[in-house]
Amino acid sequence: MSLPNIKFNISSSGLGLLQSDIQKIPGIVLTGSTVTGSNKVTVGNSYQIFSLEEAVNLGIEETGTNAFAYKHIKSFYDEAKKGAELWFMLVASTVTLEDQADLTESFAKKLLSDSGGKIRILGLLKKSGTTETITNGLDNDVHLAVPKAHALAQDFSDRYFPVRVILSGNKFDGTVANLKDYSTTEYNKVSILIANNDGSKEASVGLALGRLASIPTQRKISRVKDGAVEPFAAYFTNGESISTLDTAWDAIDTKNYTFLRSFANKSGFYFTGDKTLTKSTDDFNSLARGLVMDEAVLIAYTTLVEELSDEIPVTETGTIHPAIIKGWQNSIEQQLKGLMVEEGKLSGVKAYIDQNQDVLTSNNVDVQLQLLPVGYSDFITVNIGFTTTLE
């Protein structure tokens, strides 16, 4: 038996410090080839880089078998700049977009797992060939990949590794009426991009990821104040300039596709929005709203997981003790306010726990978390006219 003594159990959470900021890390799966040699890229392997130079050192060069991958990784770093984190995987040309997204295959699933769940926005991109079947206005592989990509994102989200997916809308046939209407579907974790800046048959997914990586979670990639994403030219994935269908832009947008647009008296080209493939009544009909929710869920999870299986004191009437309720509510709100509200990602937050819950028999505590998002000026209406007096 030891001598009488005093022992201090020192708390490390009394100051209520904020968690680490949750980064919006991008990842991309795209067509490429293995490069022979030491420390060179191999198809099917996952890589983490922070510059175009690192990709080049792996054997992804401007010319040669990996010129396609080089182009899109370069587009990413042209927008996101050196130092931005990017996870990528090259896959053989025989691997379809549907295969890339499939949970039973070791492509996107492997990349997401190898990143340790860090990837929040994933691009899927396949170099077009000459034998694709065009259905509903695009390479049919794109449409087949949509439900697979949504299932992939849902699976990882269920395990607290939330991710959203951008698919390359390859080989648009140029006929707007042929495009499948995704405003009636329910794939709110997936977007399709059908535009590029080089007239190719694939979308500029690397460019879109670069813009997403360089802006805060709540911001849409279509925000004009962030500047043009492309200064010189913009095309659909049929190789035609976007101006050839300028009278049909609204019709394309209504079907929930993302592309590039221009504005009168303003140079450069901008993304049209960040719509997902779901109904207009869905809260997550934009990538930005989904990414904000993903971040909030992760913050709340990281806060509450510390309380898992802890003892819950109750009052004489069997209800949860008010001190516990107050502590939990304050803890969640403090983290979300500090990391999201004060950063402009949310307008407000409120946590509520009903003290009358039967925690003694259920061993469950229900927490209601209300998030007030930011709004967006997607439409501006100006009432203008002459007047004889100014009031």
Order of alpha helices (4+ residues) and beta strands (2+ residues): beta-beta-alpha-alpha-beta-alpha-alpha-beta-beta-beta-alpha-beta-beta-beta-beta-alpha-beta-alpha-beta-beta-beta-alpha-alpha-beta-alpha-beta
